[in-house]
Amino acid sequence: MHYRRFIFLMQPIFIACFTFACRPAIAQFITPAASTQFDLADGVELDRAEGTAPAQLERVKAFLADRKWDEAVDTLCRLMENSEGKLLGVTENRFVGLREYCQMQLASLPPEALKLYRSRVDPGTRKWYEDGVANHDPRLLKKVVDEAFAGSWGDDALLALGDMALESGNYTAARWYWERIIPHPPPAGQPSTWSGYPDSDIDLAAVRARLVLASILEGSPAKARDELDQFTRMHGEARGRLGGLEVKYAEALATLLSESASWPAAPQNFDWPTFAGSPARNALAPQKSDVGGVAWRVPLPEVATQLSLGATAGLSSSAEITVGQAGHQPQVGRATHLPLSYHPAIVGDLVLISTAREVLALRLSTGKPAWGRTSAVIFRDQLAGATAGLSSSAADINLPPGTLGTPRFTLTVFGDKLYAHIGSGVTSLPQGQSADIRPGYLVCLDLAAEGRLLWKIAPEEGWAFDGSPLADSAGVYVAMRRIDIRPRAYAACFDAQSGRLRWRQFVASAETPARGMMHQITHNLLTLAGDSIYFNTNLGAVAAINIDDGRLQWVSLYPRRRHGDLASPAAHWQRDLNPCLYHEGTLYVAPADSPRIFAIDAQSGMILWQTGEQTEYALDLLGATDDYLIAGGNKLYWIGLKDEDRGRIKHIWPEGNDKPGFGRGIIAGGCILWPTREQILVFDLKTAQPRKTIDLLPRDARGGNLLATNLGLLIATDNELIALGKTANPSREKRQEIAKVK
């Protein structure tokens, strides 16, 4: 539809903005001429292997049936060399890279064919393996796994990689390597859909003992206990080396598990270096303290949006659908016209927060600008000019009329480097429109040098950065979009030192409610665990991507909700900060285009379970424990994770039609802190029982996005950052006085 025609159709809504801005409902403003119904096209586009690849795989089957081992191995090896990142379906909704698929076929070859394959690859891979072990070089060992997984040295390389990961404290990666050694045969008559080593001669008791050890060391006693029980049933008498000693595995692990209960607790770390507290998006804050009054408060730029269609009262995480004039207008259906866009980071005594134009650094202890500066601003966009550091214009992006979505501001700190997305969050344009706003860009700031700019990256024409990055010592990982009628989602990696592009990988494309007729703002965040990044595209697909080269490991499709109404959207469309949550080998995903929550095996991409549609009001995944996945939003959910309770809603608060949630809560010290507009409600994490209520109005505060600190709580409201201090502990004399009174 031509853009001017779209504006003409929406004109009755624009007029209503000025007449009825204070009314709580919005459907009454929609006229028949301005239909807001949408019906998304079916199908998710992937980079599937087409052309000759499927035919070649059929030829492999024929060669194997005729016992033509040479021809079968040759064909699979050629396909691997020319895979070019293409995907092939192993089930109707799960896809793996063509290279990975060929590895599966090689691993499942008959013994005679497998022996032939190994005779070809073993000489070279043996040297890679031996040099990798001798030099403690994981790159050579990964080369064995990536290029000759089914060769004779594949299982040895996996074992060594797992041991190296364990030594470095990367328990997630260690598990990934070790579990691929253990055979996982498919059901009878079913093809193999999992790349496991075919015939390892490594003692599987030694491998499974390592898995129990990893659970003990990472501080997961419940999981370790379950694994140890299973290990004892399978390998109760097995012996081997553990900790440099020859031991009976079950006894040694039981002793270690018992001793771990008395190990000194890890020092409490209140750092919150990225959205949801960690790259896995599953941080649990340390023990909370009783909250006192306001210690300090700092104003933040107002992120005023245009009139929002479908914005329901109390939806702190809503992806608001904006249609309005060039000026900012109040939203209908909300008590405030300002969204909760801010998600700060905490590192030591620094509170770091980004806006559309600036990055600010404050002292947590005082709320004053860091490093003795007169302003909290450590980076300012050039277009912001000489604007004061905390002015409202610092968040003003001048969104075009008819913009779907709301700006969100997140950032990441790794080491002494800060990474943020600055500028416009628009990632899609109306059909036929040229880029009429400057796209957002990434910055890297050196906190060791008081925020000095190290590099700045702007996307190429036709591209947009989709949210803020994650980082490790080698790379900076960020979602990107290729601007098109059907948005095309990519993941990209930039060099951490120079900002140079290392790789960019297409993941999926699908139609969104914008349908090529509106500008759209998105803020998709990646998840990092082990050697993989995980991407919830909100386009019907979740993907796992290798951090070294950007190779797709798997893509899993889920059923999308394709129908809706922009004037009254279903609550799940308001999930806009919803990265995958990683917990002990499982991804938990709450896509915007589905009312359900999905559990996906992080190694294979298999959907393990899904909730019913009653979770559509769950907008935020707050964290996962051994027993529960906690989801917030309008309501608070405890979703079972154990045995027969998996995927079932065990508790919900409140029951009934009330939806008081307002802001993103946190899990801290065995409690859930969940904000409403006027209170913070505290629940017991295990029992779901209310523990206490923190009233905000008497403290001259209000609800917003929460962060726990070693000094109390931070609340990021729509236009203010509020620090609530701890309640002072009474002195010994005062406690004695209180005791006498009682």
Stockholm file with secondary structure:
# STOCKHOLM 1.0

chainA/1-742         MHYRRFIFLMQPIFIACFTFACRPAIAQFITPAASTQFDLADGVELDRAEGTAPAQLERVKAFLADRKWDEAVDTLCRLMENSEGKLLGVTENRFVGLREYCQMQLASLPPEALKLYRSRVDPGTRKWYEDGVANHDPRLLKKVVDEAFAGSWGDDALLALGDMALESGNYTAARWYWERIIPHPPPAGQPSTWSGYPDSDIDLAAVRARLVLASILEGSPAKARDELDQFTRMHGEARGRLGGLEVKYAEALATLLSESASWPAAPQNFDWPTFAGSPARNALAPQKSDVGGVAWRVPLPEVATQLSLGATAGLSSSAEITVGQAGHQPQVGRATHLPLSYHPAIVGDLVLISTAREVLALRLSTGKPAWGRTSAVIFRDQLAGATAGLSSSAADINLPPGTLGTPRFTLTVFGDKLYAHIGSGVTSLPQGQSADIRPGYLVCLDLAAEGRLLWKIAPEEGWAFDGSPLADSAGVYVAMRRIDIRPRAYAACFDAQSGRLRWRQFVASAETPARGMMHQITHNLLTLAGDSIYFNTNLGAVAAINIDDGRLQWVSLYPRRRHGDLASPAAHWQRDLNPCLYHEGTLYVAPADSPRIFAIDAQSGMILWQTGEQTEYALDLLGATDDYLIAGGNKLYWIGLKDEDRGRIKHIWPEGNDKPGFGRGIIAGGCILWPTREQILVFDLKTAQPRKTIDLLPRDARGGNLLATNLGLLIATDNELIALGKTANPSREKRQEIAKVK
#=GR chainA/1-742 SS CCHHHHHHHHHHHHHHHHHSTTCSCCGGGCCTTSCCEEECCSCCBCCBCCTHHHHHHHHHHHHHHTTCHHHHHHHHHHHHHTCTTCEEESSSSEEEEHHHHHHHHHHTSCHHHHHHHHHHHHHHHHHHHHHHHHTTCHHHHHHHHHHHTTSTTHHHHHHHHHHHHHHTTCHHHHHHHHHTTSCCCCCTTCCCCSCCCSSCCSCHHHHHHHHHHHHHHTTCHHHHHHHHHHHHHHHTTCEEEETTEEEEHHHHHHHHHHHHTTSCCCCCCCCBCSGGGSTTSCCCBCCCCCEEEEEEEEECCCCCCCCEETCCTTCTTCCCEECCCSSCCCCTTSSCSSCCCBCCEEETTEEEEECSSEEEEEETTTCCBGGGCSSSEEEECGGGTTCCTTCGGGGCCCCCSSEESCCCBCEEEETTEEEEEESBCEEECCTTCCCCSCBCEEEEEEGGGTSEEEEEECCCTTEEECSCCEECSSEEEEEEEECSSSCEEEEEEEETTTCCEEEEEEEEECCCTTTTSSEEECCCCCEEETTEEEEECSSSEEEEEETTTCCEEEEEECCCCCEEETTSCCGGGGCCSCCCEEETTEEEECCTTCSSCEEEETTTCCEEEECCGGGTTEEEEEEECSSEEEEEESSEEEEECSGGGTTCEEEEESCSSCCCCCSCCEEETTEEEEECSSEEEEEETTTCCEEEEEESGGGTCCCCEEEEETTEEEEECSSEEEEEEECCCCCHHHHHHHHHHC
#=GC SS_cons         CCHHHHHHHHHHHHHHHHHSTTCSCCGGGCCTTSCCEEECCSCCBCCBCCTHHHHHHHHHHHHHHTTCHHHHHHHHHHHHHTCTTCEEESSSSEEEEHHHHHHHHHHTSCHHHHHHHHHHHHHHHHHHHHHHHHTTCHHHHHHHHHHHTTSTTHHHHHHHHHHHHHHTTCHHHHHHHHHTTSCCCCCTTCCCCSCCCSSCCSCHHHHHHHHHHHHHHTTCHHHHHHHHHHHHHHHTTCEEEETTEEEEHHHHHHHHHHHHTTSCCCCCCCCBCSGGGSTTSCCCBCCCCCEEEEEEEEECCCCCCCCEETCCTTCTTCCCEECCCSSCCCCTTSSCSSCCCBCCEEETTEEEEECSSEEEEEETTTCCBGGGCSSSEEEECGGGTTCCTTCGGGGCCCCCSSEESCCCBCEEEETTEEEEEESBCEEECCTTCCCCSCBCEEEEEEGGGTSEEEEEECCCTTEEECSCCEECSSEEEEEEEECSSSCEEEEEEEETTTCCEEEEEEEEECCCTTTTSSEEECCCCCEEETTEEEEECSSSEEEEEETTTCCEEEEEECCCCCEEETTSCCGGGGCCSCCCEEETTEEEECCTTCSSCEEEETTTCCEEEECCGGGTTEEEEEEECSSEEEEEESSEEEEECSGGGTTCEEEEESCSSCCCCCSCCEEETTEEEEECSSEEEEEETTTCCEEEEEESGGGTCCCCEEEEETTEEEEECSSEEEEEEECCCCCHHHHHHHHHHC
//
